[in-house]
Amino acid sequence: MSVVFTNVPSDYEEFEAVYRKFLGKSAQGTAAMIPMVMEIYARNARISEDTGMD
């Protein structure tokens, strides 16, 4: 199984939706989320404060 994505979620809510519907259902999908979350944080470092994920 391979995972390909063309769009990085723009915020936590979108990230959570992608996780629950698609990527959280396999080990490969979960691993693919790491670069996504790194990009989200790179775009907006305050997101950890907004979601309590710090």
PyMOL Python script that loads the backbone (N, CA, C, O; Angstrom):
from pymol import cmd

cmd.read_pdbstr("""\
ATOM      1  N   MET A   1       0.849  -1.180   0.000  1.00  0.00           N
ATOM      2  CA  MET A   1       0.000   0.000   0.000  1.00  0.00           C
ATOM      3  C   MET A   1       0.889   1.235   0.000  1.00  0.00           C
ATOM      4  O   MET A   1       1.892   1.293   0.712  1.00  0.00           O
ATOM      5  N   SER A   2       0.512   2.215  -0.801  1.00  0.00           N
ATOM      6  CA  SER A   2       1.234   3.485  -0.788  1.00  0.00           C
ATOM      7  C   SER A   2       0.244   4.605  -0.512  1.00  0.00           C
ATOM      8  O   SER A   2      -0.958   4.470  -0.741  1.00  0.00           O
ATOM      9  N   VAL A   3       0.776   5.709  -0.018  1.00  0.00           N
ATOM     10  CA  VAL A   3      -0.046   6.866   0.301  1.00  0.00           C
ATOM     11  C   VAL A   3       0.496   8.052  -0.489  1.00  0.00           C
ATOM     12  O   VAL A   3       1.688   8.356  -0.439  1.00  0.00           O
ATOM     13  N   VAL A   4      -0.387   8.709  -1.209  1.00  0.00           N
ATOM     14  CA  VAL A   4      -0.017   9.892  -1.984  1.00  0.00           C
ATOM     15  C   VAL A   4      -0.980  11.007  -1.603  1.00  0.00           C
ATOM     16  O   VAL A   4      -2.194  10.809  -1.553  1.00  0.00           O
ATOM     17  N   PHE A   5      -0.421  12.174  -1.337  1.00  0.00           N
ATOM     18  CA  PHE A   5      -1.302  13.301  -1.086  1.00  0.00           C
ATOM     19  C   PHE A   5      -0.819  14.501  -1.881  1.00  0.00           C
ATOM     20  O   PHE A   5       0.378  14.679  -2.106  1.00  0.00           O
ATOM     21  N   THR A   6      -1.765  15.311  -2.298  1.00  0.00           N
ATOM     22  CA  THR A   6      -1.449  16.470  -3.126  1.00  0.00           C
ATOM     23  C   THR A   6      -1.741  17.779  -2.426  1.00  0.00           C
ATOM     24  O   THR A   6      -1.424  18.850  -2.944  1.00  0.00           O
ATOM     25  N   ASN A   7      -2.342  17.703  -1.255  1.00  0.00           N
ATOM     26  CA  ASN A   7      -2.710  18.907  -0.538  1.00  0.00           C
ATOM     27  C   ASN A   7      -2.431  18.706   0.941  1.00  0.00           C
ATOM     28  O   ASN A   7      -2.793  17.681   1.518  1.00  0.00           O
ATOM     29  N   VAL A   8      -1.789  19.685   1.548  1.00  0.00           N
ATOM     30  CA  VAL A   8      -1.550  19.645   2.987  1.00  0.00           C
ATOM     31  C   VAL A   8      -2.723  20.344   3.661  1.00  0.00           C
ATOM     32  O   VAL A   8      -3.082  21.454   3.268  1.00  0.00           O
ATOM     33  N   PRO A   9      -3.325  19.719   4.663  1.00  0.00           N
ATOM     34  CA  PRO A   9      -4.437  20.368   5.349  1.00  0.00           C
ATOM     35  C   PRO A   9      -4.038  21.752   5.864  1.00  0.00           C
ATOM     36  O   PRO A   9      -2.898  21.962   6.279  1.00  0.00           O
ATOM     37  N   SER A  10      -4.971  22.680   5.834  1.00  0.00           N
ATOM     38  CA  SER A  10      -4.656  24.061   6.203  1.00  0.00           C
ATOM     39  C   SER A  10      -4.777  24.330   7.694  1.00  0.00           C
ATOM     40  O   SER A  10      -4.239  25.326   8.179  1.00  0.00           O
ATOM     41  N   ASP A  11      -5.462  23.478   8.428  1.00  0.00           N
ATOM     42  CA  ASP A  11      -5.607  23.706   9.860  1.00  0.00           C
ATOM     43  C   ASP A  11      -5.869  22.380  10.574  1.00  0.00           C
ATOM     44  O   ASP A  11      -5.967  21.325   9.947  1.00  0.00           O
ATOM     45  N   TYR A  12      -5.978  22.462  11.891  1.00  0.00           N
ATOM     46  CA  TYR A  12      -6.136  21.258  12.698  1.00  0.00           C
ATOM     47  C   TYR A  12      -7.430  20.513  12.368  1.00  0.00           C
ATOM     48  O   TYR A  12      -7.439  19.284  12.298  1.00  0.00           O
ATOM     49  N   GLU A  13      -8.512  21.247  12.169  1.00  0.00           N
ATOM     50  CA  GLU A  13      -9.798  20.599  11.899  1.00  0.00           C
ATOM     51  C   GLU A  13      -9.739  19.787  10.607  1.00  0.00           C
ATOM     52  O   GLU A  13     -10.232  18.661  10.555  1.00  0.00           O
ATOM     53  N   GLU A  14      -9.138  20.359   9.569  1.00  0.00           N
ATOM     54  CA  GLU A  14      -9.006  19.643   8.306  1.00  0.00           C
ATOM     55  C   GLU A  14      -8.076  18.436   8.454  1.00  0.00           C
ATOM     56  O   GLU A  14      -8.333  17.371   7.893  1.00  0.00           O
ATOM     57  N   PHE A  15      -7.002  18.616   9.210  1.00  0.00           N
ATOM     58  CA  PHE A  15      -6.066  17.524   9.479  1.00  0.00           C
ATOM     59  C   PHE A  15      -6.771  16.377  10.190  1.00  0.00           C
ATOM     60  O   PHE A  15      -6.597  15.212   9.830  1.00  0.00           O
ATOM     61  N   GLU A  16      -7.563  16.709  11.194  1.00  0.00           N
ATOM     62  CA  GLU A  16      -8.291  15.684  11.948  1.00  0.00           C
ATOM     63  C   GLU A  16      -9.279  14.939  11.051  1.00  0.00           C
ATOM     64  O   GLU A  16      -9.415  13.721  11.163  1.00  0.00           O
ATOM     65  N   ALA A  17      -9.962  15.652  10.170  1.00  0.00           N
ATOM     66  CA  ALA A  17     -10.916  15.014   9.263  1.00  0.00           C
ATOM     67  C   ALA A  17     -10.211  14.033   8.326  1.00  0.00           C
ATOM     68  O   ALA A  17     -10.702  12.927   8.102  1.00  0.00           O
ATOM     69  N   VAL A  18      -9.065  14.434   7.782  1.00  0.00           N
ATOM     70  CA  VAL A  18      -8.293  13.546   6.896  1.00  0.00           C
ATOM     71  C   VAL A  18      -7.834  12.308   7.668  1.00  0.00           C
ATOM     72  O   VAL A  18      -7.878  11.191   7.153  1.00  0.00           O
ATOM     73  N   TYR A  19      -7.394  12.522   8.907  1.00  0.00           N
ATOM     74  CA  TYR A  19      -6.948  11.405   9.734  1.00  0.00           C
ATOM     75  C   TYR A  19      -8.087  10.416   9.978  1.00  0.00           C
ATOM     76  O   TYR A  19      -7.925   9.214   9.768  1.00  0.00           O
ATOM     77  N   ARG A  20      -9.216  10.915  10.412  1.00  0.00           N
ATOM     78  CA  ARG A  20     -10.337  10.035  10.775  1.00  0.00           C
ATOM     79  C   ARG A  20     -10.925   9.303   9.567  1.00  0.00           C
ATOM     80  O   ARG A  20     -11.339   8.150   9.684  1.00  0.00           O
ATOM     81  N   LYS A  21     -10.964   9.962   8.418  1.00  0.00           N
ATOM     82  CA  LYS A  21     -11.592   9.356   7.235  1.00  0.00           C
ATOM     83  C   LYS A  21     -10.656   8.456   6.444  1.00  0.00           C
ATOM     84  O   LYS A  21     -11.091   7.452   5.881  1.00  0.00           O
ATOM     85  N   PHE A  22      -9.361   8.809   6.395  1.00  0.00           N
ATOM     86  CA  PHE A  22      -8.476   8.095   5.485  1.00  0.00           C
ATOM     87  C   PHE A  22      -7.179   7.604   6.131  1.00  0.00           C
ATOM     88  O   PHE A  22      -6.946   6.400   6.236  1.00  0.00           O
ATOM     89  N   LEU A  23      -6.356   8.529   6.552  1.00  0.00           N
ATOM     90  CA  LEU A  23      -4.980   8.175   6.900  1.00  0.00           C
ATOM     91  C   LEU A  23      -4.832   7.431   8.213  1.00  0.00           C
ATOM     92  O   LEU A  23      -3.867   6.686   8.386  1.00  0.00           O
ATOM     93  N   GLY A  24      -5.734   7.605   9.119  1.00  0.00           N
ATOM     94  CA  GLY A  24      -5.631   6.926  10.399  1.00  0.00           C
ATOM     95  C   GLY A  24      -6.008   5.456  10.350  1.00  0.00           C
ATOM     96  O   GLY A  24      -6.006   4.785  11.381  1.00  0.00           O
ATOM     97  N   LYS A  25      -6.327   4.953   9.184  1.00  0.00           N
ATOM     98  CA  LYS A  25      -6.782   3.572   9.050  1.00  0.00           C
ATOM     99  C   LYS A  25      -5.670   2.587   8.709  1.00  0.00           C
ATOM    100  O   LYS A  25      -5.914   1.385   8.612  1.00  0.00           O
ATOM    101  N   SER A  26      -4.448   3.089   8.526  1.00  0.00           N
ATOM    102  CA  SER A  26      -3.333   2.189   8.225  1.00  0.00           C
ATOM    103  C   SER A  26      -2.041   2.769   8.786  1.00  0.00           C
ATOM    104  O   SER A  26      -1.937   3.970   9.039  1.00  0.00           O
ATOM    105  N   ALA A  27      -1.076   1.904   8.972  1.00  0.00           N
ATOM    106  CA  ALA A  27       0.231   2.356   9.458  1.00  0.00           C
ATOM    107  C   ALA A  27       0.887   3.290   8.444  1.00  0.00           C
ATOM    108  O   ALA A  27       1.520   4.274   8.827  1.00  0.00           O
ATOM    109  N   GLN A  28       0.740   2.990   7.165  1.00  0.00           N
ATOM    110  CA  GLN A  28       1.326   3.835   6.129  1.00  0.00           C
ATOM    111  C   GLN A  28       0.683   5.224   6.134  1.00  0.00           C
ATOM    112  O   GLN A  28       1.365   6.238   5.980  1.00  0.00           O
ATOM    113  N   GLY A  29      -0.605   5.252   6.309  1.00  0.00           N
ATOM    114  CA  GLY A  29      -1.312   6.531   6.347  1.00  0.00           C
ATOM    115  C   GLY A  29      -0.902   7.366   7.542  1.00  0.00           C
ATOM    116  O   GLY A  29      -0.705   8.576   7.434  1.00  0.00           O
ATOM    117  N   THR A  30      -0.776   6.710   8.675  1.00  0.00           N
ATOM    118  CA  THR A  30      -0.353   7.421   9.873  1.00  0.00           C
ATOM    119  C   THR A  30       1.057   7.975   9.699  1.00  0.00           C
ATOM    120  O   THR A  30       1.326   9.108  10.099  1.00  0.00           O
ATOM    121  N   ALA A  31       1.954   7.200   9.114  1.00  0.00           N
ATOM    122  CA  ALA A  31       3.311   7.676   8.862  1.00  0.00           C
ATOM    123  C   ALA A  31       3.323   8.840   7.869  1.00  0.00           C
ATOM    124  O   ALA A  31       4.149   9.745   7.987  1.00  0.00           O
ATOM    125  N   ALA A  32       2.422   8.824   6.904  1.00  0.00           N
ATOM    126  CA  ALA A  32       2.351   9.900   5.915  1.00  0.00           C
ATOM    127  C   ALA A  32       1.898  11.212   6.537  1.00  0.00           C
ATOM    128  O   ALA A  32       2.118  12.284   5.973  1.00  0.00           O
ATOM    129  N   MET A  33       1.275  11.125   7.683  1.00  0.00           N
ATOM    130  CA  MET A  33       0.796  12.343   8.332  1.00  0.00           C
ATOM    131  C   MET A  33       1.921  13.161   8.945  1.00  0.00           C
ATOM    132  O   MET A  33       1.742  14.354   9.189  1.00  0.00           O
ATOM    133  N   ILE A  34       3.060  12.564   9.196  1.00  0.00           N
ATOM    134  CA  ILE A  34       4.163  13.286   9.827  1.00  0.00           C
ATOM    135  C   ILE A  34       4.600  14.491   8.993  1.00  0.00           C
ATOM    136  O   ILE A  34       4.689  15.593   9.535  1.00  0.00           O
ATOM    137  N   PRO A  35       4.880  14.325   7.681  1.00  0.00           N
ATOM    138  CA  PRO A  35       5.246  15.528   6.921  1.00  0.00           C
ATOM    139  C   PRO A  35       4.100  16.537   6.818  1.00  0.00           C
ATOM    140  O   PRO A  35       4.338  17.740   6.711  1.00  0.00           O
ATOM    141  N   MET A  36       2.862  16.049   6.851  1.00  0.00           N
ATOM    142  CA  MET A  36       1.727  16.974   6.820  1.00  0.00           C
ATOM    143  C   MET A  36       1.727  17.871   8.045  1.00  0.00           C
ATOM    144  O   MET A  36       1.616  19.092   7.937  1.00  0.00           O
ATOM    145  N   VAL A  37       1.853  17.256   9.204  1.00  0.00           N
ATOM    146  CA  VAL A  37       1.796  18.045  10.433  1.00  0.00           C
ATOM    147  C   VAL A  37       3.015  18.966  10.536  1.00  0.00           C
ATOM    148  O   VAL A  37       2.906  20.073  11.062  1.00  0.00           O
ATOM    149  N   MET A  38       4.154  18.528  10.049  1.00  0.00           N
ATOM    150  CA  MET A  38       5.333  19.401  10.057  1.00  0.00           C
ATOM    151  C   MET A  38       5.093  20.630   9.178  1.00  0.00           C
ATOM    152  O   MET A  38       5.499  21.735   9.539  1.00  0.00           O
ATOM    153  N   GLU A  39       4.451  20.454   8.053  1.00  0.00           N
ATOM    154  CA  GLU A  39       4.146  21.582   7.169  1.00  0.00           C
ATOM    155  C   GLU A  39       3.116  22.516   7.801  1.00  0.00           C
ATOM    156  O   GLU A  39       3.236  23.736   7.689  1.00  0.00           O
ATOM    157  N   ILE A  40       2.114  21.959   8.459  1.00  0.00           N
ATOM    158  CA  ILE A  40       1.117  22.796   9.134  1.00  0.00           C
ATOM    159  C   ILE A  40       1.803  23.662  10.183  1.00  0.00           C
ATOM    160  O   ILE A  40       1.546  24.863  10.261  1.00  0.00           O
ATOM    161  N   TYR A  41       2.668  23.065  10.985  1.00  0.00           N
ATOM    162  CA  TYR A  41       3.373  23.822  12.018  1.00  0.00           C
ATOM    163  C   TYR A  41       4.329  24.843  11.412  1.00  0.00           C
ATOM    164  O   TYR A  41       4.498  25.932  11.961  1.00  0.00           O
ATOM    165  N   ALA A  42       4.953  24.506  10.289  1.00  0.00           N
ATOM    166  CA  ALA A  42       5.851  25.455   9.627  1.00  0.00           C
ATOM    167  C   ALA A  42       5.074  26.671   9.128  1.00  0.00           C
ATOM    168  O   ALA A  42       5.590  27.788   9.154  1.00  0.00           O
ATOM    169  N   ARG A  43       3.870  26.466   8.686  1.00  0.00           N
ATOM    170  CA  ARG A  43       3.043  27.573   8.197  1.00  0.00           C
ATOM    171  C   ARG A  43       2.518  28.439   9.325  1.00  0.00           C
ATOM    172  O   ARG A  43       2.373  29.651   9.166  1.00  0.00           O
ATOM    173  N   ASN A  44       2.229  27.820  10.474  1.00  0.00           N
ATOM    174  CA  ASN A  44       1.624  28.554  11.573  1.00  0.00           C
ATOM    175  C   ASN A  44       2.064  27.939  12.896  1.00  0.00           C
ATOM    176  O   ASN A  44       1.436  27.006  13.398  1.00  0.00           O
ATOM    177  N   ALA A  45       3.129  28.460  13.445  1.00  0.00           N
ATOM    178  CA  ALA A  45       3.673  27.904  14.686  1.00  0.00           C
ATOM    179  C   ALA A  45       2.716  28.059  15.861  1.00  0.00           C
ATOM    180  O   ALA A  45       2.827  27.322  16.840  1.00  0.00           O
ATOM    181  N   ARG A  46       1.794  28.986  15.788  1.00  0.00           N
ATOM    182  CA  ARG A  46       0.843  29.195  16.891  1.00  0.00           C
ATOM    183  C   ARG A  46      -0.237  28.134  16.935  1.00  0.00           C
ATOM    184  O   ARG A  46      -1.018  28.107  17.886  1.00  0.00           O
ATOM    185  N   ILE A  47      -0.311  27.261  15.948  1.00  0.00           N
ATOM    186  CA  ILE A  47      -1.388  26.260  15.914  1.00  0.00           C
ATOM    187  C   ILE A  47      -1.338  25.350  17.140  1.00  0.00           C
ATOM    188  O   ILE A  47      -2.377  24.878  17.603  1.00  0.00           O
ATOM    189  N   SER A  48      -0.142  25.102  17.667  1.00  0.00           N
ATOM    190  CA  SER A  48      -0.061  24.252  18.860  1.00  0.00           C
ATOM    191  C   SER A  48      -0.724  24.947  20.055  1.00  0.00           C
ATOM    192  O   SER A  48      -1.314  24.279  20.905  1.00  0.00           O
ATOM    193  N   GLU A  49      -0.636  26.259  20.126  1.00  0.00           N
ATOM    194  CA  GLU A  49      -1.296  26.988  21.197  1.00  0.00           C
ATOM    195  C   GLU A  49      -2.806  26.950  21.008  1.00  0.00           C
ATOM    196  O   GLU A  49      -3.553  26.812  21.977  1.00  0.00           O
ATOM    197  N   ASP A  50      -3.257  27.071  19.761  1.00  0.00           N
ATOM    198  CA  ASP A  50      -4.685  27.101  19.468  1.00  0.00           C
ATOM    199  C   ASP A  50      -5.352  25.757  19.748  1.00  0.00           C
ATOM    200  O   ASP A  50      -6.528  25.721  20.109  1.00  0.00           O
ATOM    201  N   THR A  51      -4.626  24.656  19.590  1.00  0.00           N
ATOM    202  CA  THR A  51      -5.223  23.336  19.757  1.00  0.00           C
ATOM    203  C   THR A  51      -4.841  22.665  21.067  1.00  0.00           C
ATOM    204  O   THR A  51      -5.337  21.583  21.381  1.00  0.00           O
ATOM    205  N   GLY A  52      -3.972  23.297  21.824  1.00  0.00           N
ATOM    206  CA  GLY A  52      -3.514  22.700  23.060  1.00  0.00           C
ATOM    207  C   GLY A  52      -2.566  21.535  22.847  1.00  0.00           C
ATOM    208  O   GLY A  52      -2.436  20.673  23.715  1.00  0.00           O
ATOM    209  N   MET A  53      -1.900  21.501  21.698  1.00  0.00           N
ATOM    210  CA  MET A  53      -1.015  20.385  21.375  1.00  0.00           C
ATOM    211  C   MET A  53       0.445  20.678  21.707  1.00  0.00           C
ATOM    212  O   MET A  53       1.334  19.992  21.203  1.00  0.00           O
ATOM    213  N   ASP A  54       0.710  21.673  22.537  1.00  0.00           N
ATOM    214  CA  ASP A  54       2.108  21.997  22.857  1.00  0.00           C
ATOM    215  C   ASP A  54       2.651  21.172  23.986  1.00  0.00           C
ATOM    216  O   ASP A  54       3.811  21.332  24.366  1.00  0.00           O
TER     217      ASP A  54
END
""", "prot")
cmd.dss("prot")
cmd.show_as("cartoon", "prot")
cmd.util.cbc("prot")
cmd.orient("prot")
